[in-house]
Amino acid sequence: MKYKPLKLLFSTFLLLGISFFFYRIVYPNDFFLSDKPFKKNPNYLVEKSLTHYQILSKEHLTPDLEVLLSEPDFFLEDPQGWLKNNVKRTVSVVQLGESTYFIKRYNFKSLFDYLSKCPFRSSKAFRSFSYAHEFNQAGLQTPKPLALFEKRIGFLWTSTYLIFEFKKGQTLEAHFLEGNLSSERKEALIKDLSKSMETFYQNKWVHRDFTFRNIWVFEDQLFFLDLDDMHSYAFNNYFFKKKFRKKHLKNLARDFSIPLENLNARFFDYI
């Protein structure tokens, strides 16, 4: 009997170790993302200490942005600016002087929830900031990340924030519901999405929440949001391409309200 707790503890750590091993094989770039691209880039400023970590876009570093970074929780308390506020994240629009920002804070409902997000790995805020940078380099549109801020205890992040440029637009879902789009416009959107998906697969990227809610329309261009749901897999693997392609096409066929086989025929063949 006295050995049962030890066996349970050993089994738990063994299971976690196996899970971690396979996760690192499939998604090797997601666990510890490097900030070297930002340190080497003269357009970014990287600061790190025992209590905080931040990456700033020098081009957009203004007194207003510095005020926002000094007390991000204060500006997130106003419910009038909320776009989303739940146990997972708070997203708000903040107006400071002549500048308008989107700010996102990642929330935790309990200590267990915090530990389940694994404070030993790159935070979701950092992953989102990093993928936004890679998206811009690949020619995909996403609101520009202006600042990443993490409160830390040593090398462990505790609270994380992401600030990015404000763009006035609407979700692709709202664009469809309100726009009475012509068949030509629908075809153009399908073509744009297919090119974007081709870029995703070429870069071994997977967006786990690829829906109309996370695709926005700004000035007739498609912008991809919620990049904290992005993952980068390790290799050009048939199984992963087939799995995610099928899932993405199913979501888009539902959102476009057209038969899956029709949408499938008009998208690039990635396999």
C-alpha angles and dihedrals in degrees: 000000000000091000096054096085090049092050090049091049092047092048091049094052091044091053091047090048093051091047091049091048094053092042090055090050095050099035105022095159098052103066101058111015114190124235092204092106088061096042090053094044112089089208092068135064118209120196126179134178139150091274105036147015126199143170117201133190104233091205091061099035104124135154088258092056091047090053090051091050092049094063110010094159091056092058092045092058094075108093092198091074097046119122091169133004121172141122092286104046147349118218120186142170111231125193116202117172106308093338128093123195142183110225125188128192122190111225134205123204095199144000090262090053090051092050091047088060086058109232087206091071132064110291122245089246091057092046091051092048092048095048091048088057091049091046091056090050091050093051096252119134124241131144108278114258108234103178143001117202128183128180107217146188102207106308095340118097117220108174123018132195136185124198121191139167120286117242122182110223143100139258117268086243091059090041089059097042096047104028105067086216122207121238088250091056091049090051090050090051091049090051092050091049093048091053090049092050089050089055090048093055095042088057092043091244127151125192105202093199101043100163139126090263091065095045116077132192117226117172091339092307125116117239122190119220139187094044089171083084090060122111133184116215125209107242146009094274122173094213095055094044092049094045097050095036090055092047094047094047091048091053093047094046088054092048094045089046092226131121114278093232091056092051091044091055092053097049126083116266104244098178 
